[in-house]
Amino acid sequence: MNLDDSEKAALVELIRDTIAADRFPLAPRIKILRAILAKLAPQPPRPEPLPPPKPPGERSVVLARIRNPRRPR
């Protein structure tokens, strides 16, 4: 089945509206609609996660600037 862009956009909008209006978001029919939506309009890739926090005892550059704002950068 080949859909042109306007038909695909209308179908995606209808599926999104149906998912948003449903009272039971974890129902099997909604899970199926979400899977179909993921195929029709895939989400953009997520941004890279933040780096892990520094180990305890290691000074933060930002915290040092807050504590001593006159310190040259």
KEKE-3310 file (N, C-alpha, C; in steps of 0.2 Angstrom, whole numbers, plus 5000, padded with zeros to 4 digits):
npx = (5004:5004:5005:5002:5010:5001:4990:4997:5000:4988:4983:4993:4989:4976:4979:4987:4977:4968:4975:4978:4965:4960:4954:4961:4977:4986:4980:4978:4975:4979:4993:4995:4992:5001:5013:5011:5011:5024:5030:5025:5028:5042:5051:5063:5081:5086:5095:5112:5116:5119:5136:5143:5141:5154:5166:5165:5173:5180:5183:5172:5172:5162:5157:5168:5169:5157:5159:5170:5170:5178:5189:5201:5197)
npy = (4994:5010:5027:5044:5059:5068:5060:5051:5060:5064:5051:5049:5060:5057:5045:5049:5058:5049:5041:5050:5054:5042:5033:5023:5022:5011:5001:4986:4989:5002:5001:4994:5004:5014:5007:5006:5020:5023:5017:5024:5038:5040:5044:5057:5054:5052:5065:5064:5056:5065:5067:5055:5059:5068:5059:5058:5071:5077:5092:5104:5114:5124:5125:5130:5143:5149:5150:5158:5171:5181:5175:5173:5167)
npz = (5000:4995:5001:4998:5003:5009:5012:5021:5031:5036:5041:5051:5060:5063:5070:5081:5087:5091:5100:5110:5115:5120:5135:5141:5141:5141:5135:5124:5111:5109:5111:5099:5090:5093:5089:5075:5072:5075:5064:5054:5056:5062:5077:5080:5083:5100:5110:5114:5130:5146:5153:5165:5183:5192:5203:5221:5230:5220:5213:5206:5191:5189:5202:5208:5202:5207:5220:5221:5213:5208:5204:5191:5174)
capx = (5000:5008:5002:5006:5012:4995:4987:5001:5000:4981:4983:4997:4986:4971:4981:4989:4971:4964:4979:4977:4958:4958:4954:4965:4983:4990:4976:4982:4973:4983:4999:4996:4992:5008:5018:5009:5013:5031:5032:5023:5031:5047:5053:5070:5085:5087:5101:5117:5115:5124:5141:5141:5144:5161:5166:5165:5179:5183:5180:5169:5174:5157:5156:5173:5167:5152:5162:5175:5168:5184:5195:5201:5195)
capy = (5000:5016:5033:5050:5063:5071:5054:5049:5065:5063:5045:5050:5065:5053:5040:5053:5060:5043:5039:5056:5054:5036:5033:5018:5022:5005:4995:4983:4993:5008:4999:4993:5011:5017:5004:5009:5027:5023:5015:5030:5044:5039:5050:5059:5051:5056:5068:5060:5057:5069:5063:5053:5064:5067:5056:5063:5074:5080:5099:5106:5120:5128:5127:5135:5150:5151:5151:5163:5174:5185:5171:5173:5161)
capz = (5000:4994:5002:4996:5009:5012:5015:5027:5037:5039:5045:5057:5064:5066:5075:5087:5091:5094:5106:5115:5117:5124:5142:5143:5137:5141:5132:5118:5104:5109:5109:5092:5086:5094:5084:5068:5072:5075:5058:5049:5058:5067:5081:5079:5088:5106:5110:5119:5137:5149:5155:5172:5188:5195:5209:5226:5231:5214:5213:5200:5189:5190:5209:5210:5200:5211:5227:5220:5207:5206:5201:5183:5170)
cpx = (5004:5003:5006:5007:5006:4991:4990:5000:4993:4980:4987:4993:4980:4973:4983:4982:4968:4968:4978:4970:4956:4959:4959:4972:4987:4986:4980:4981:4978:4990:5000:4996:4998:5013:5017:5012:5021:5034:5031:5027:5036:5050:5061:5074:5086:5094:5106:5115:5120:5130:5140:5144:5151:5161:5167:5172:5183:5180:5177:5171:5169:5156:5162:5172:5162:5155:5167:5174:5174:5189:5195:5200:5201)
cpy = (5006:5022:5039:5054:5066:5065:5051:5054:5065:5057:5046:5055:5061:5048:5044:5056:5055:5041:5044:5056:5047:5036:5028:5018:5016:4999:4992:4987:4999:5007:4997:4999:5014:5014:5006:5016:5027:5021:5021:5036:5043:5045:5051:5055:5055:5059:5063:5061:5062:5064:5061:5059:5063:5063:5061:5065:5078:5087:5100:5113:5126:5130:5131:5142:5153:5154:5157:5166:5179:5182:5172:5167:5159)
cpz = (5000:4996:5000:5003:5013:5016:5022:5033:5040:5043:5051:5062:5067:5071:5082:5091:5094:5100:5112:5118:5121:5131:5145:5139:5137:5138:5126:5112:5104:5108:5102:5088:5087:5090:5077:5067:5072:5068:5053:5050:5064:5071:5080:5084:5094:5106:5115:5126:5140:5152:5163:5177:5190:5201:5215:5228:5226:5213:5206:5198:5190:5197:5211:5208:5204:5218:5227:5214:5204:5203:5194:5180:5166)
residu = (MET:ASN:LEU:ASP:ASP:SER:GLU:LYS:ALA:ALA:LEU:VAL:GLU:LEU:ILE:ARG:ASP:THR:ILE:ALA:ALA:ASP:ARG:PHE:PRO:LEU:ALA:PRO:ARG:ILE:LYS:ILE:LEU:ARG:ALA:ILE:LEU:ALA:LYS:LEU:ALA:PRO:GLN:PRO:PRO:ARG:PRO:GLU:PRO:LEU:PRO:PRO:PRO:LYS:PRO:PRO:GLY:GLU:ARG:SER:VAL:VAL:LEU:ALA:ARG:ILE:ARG:ASN:PRO:ARG:ARG:PRO:ARG)
# end
